[in-house]
Amino acid sequence: MATRTLAQFRAERKLWRKDVAQTLGISEEALEALERSPQVPPEIAQKITAAYNLPPDYFAVDLDAVAAAAVQAQKKAPTRPFHYFFKVSFVWQLLVAFVGAFLLVPGSIFAAMGTTLPEVYYAVISLCQSVITLVSGIFLSSYIRKKTPFTGDLVPYRFLYPYLTNMSVGWVSLLYSLVFQKAFETENLTYLMGGTVMSVPILIVCLILGALYNAWLLQAAVEVPGTKKDKMLLRLFSVAIAAEVLCWLLNLFGFGFTGRTGTFYFNAVLSFLLLAAVTVGVLVGAKKKPQLEKLWFVGFPVLALFLPDAIAFVRQLAESFTAA
């Protein structure tokens, strides 16, 4: 808590020290000593407020609180919150996708030069992309808090934004891979060009669907706790679960039932278990055990987003050492 000092009072009022000293009936040296103090003695404060017609609490007001209130007052709530959340989410996803694509540039250069990189390299890139995606939720919530007066669970949900949004649109990119898989399995230029051209609208579709879902999630985050918020969260998690089931089915039917290794089923079970943990934690745990908020909103989402890639990285690393 910071309150006004005598030095601040003189600076605000543009008063000479000798004039204030005369008003108080003390020497300029004594006033100078008082100005160096962070607190104004009650009798001095009473004399000044009476002499200069100031509010009685002039030297007791919390300046930090006043400054915070002024900053908050300058923030304007969007007239259409969902549209605002959609625009911010779209740009946010675009930036994350750009950074993720930038990480793939070295691999693409080596591939163009005919150099085959080890699988562990791509595992490292995937791990780095997960970290970037994870951290991006912090920047998203901080940006909205800085620009708008929205509060609620905006910050606690910071790790849910990247995790649930990715879960909700993963089936789109998988469907694209299935439809245009011939483009990636042939050297036919027509197929290659077709696959490349179609990747642009598919990316836009992913961005739009992801932005819609994340805008919905942001709206649920700032909603006042109650039945409406609970229903929104239930629907959001239902969509994420349905999208994960669809991903699994597309993968299974698209690439066939035979020839599946234990790794495929392990990854599928792990993904479902992690999603179940996040779902139960947010929908049930946050209400039953609110003191474990860090576990529900930080621990489980971070683990769900980071663990699969971390396991893949360790597996690739172990295989590379074994091959060597």
Secondary structure, DSSP 4 states (H G I P E B T S, - for coil): -----HHHHHHHHT--HHHHHHHHTS-HHHHHHHHTSSS--HHHHHHHHHHTT--TTTTTS-HHHHHHHHHHHH----SSHHHHHHHHHHHHHHHHHHHHHHHTHHHHHHHHTTPPPPHHHHHHHHHHHHHHHHHHHHHHHHHHHHHS---TTTTTTTTHHHHHHHHHHHHHHHHHHHHTHHHHH---HHHHHHHHHHHHHHHHHHHHHHHHHHHHHHHHHHSPSSHHHHHHHHHHHHHHHHHHHHHHHHHHHHH-STT--HHHHHHHHHHHHHHHHHHHIIIIIHHH-GGGHHIIIIIHHHHHHHHHHHHHHHHHHHHHHHH-
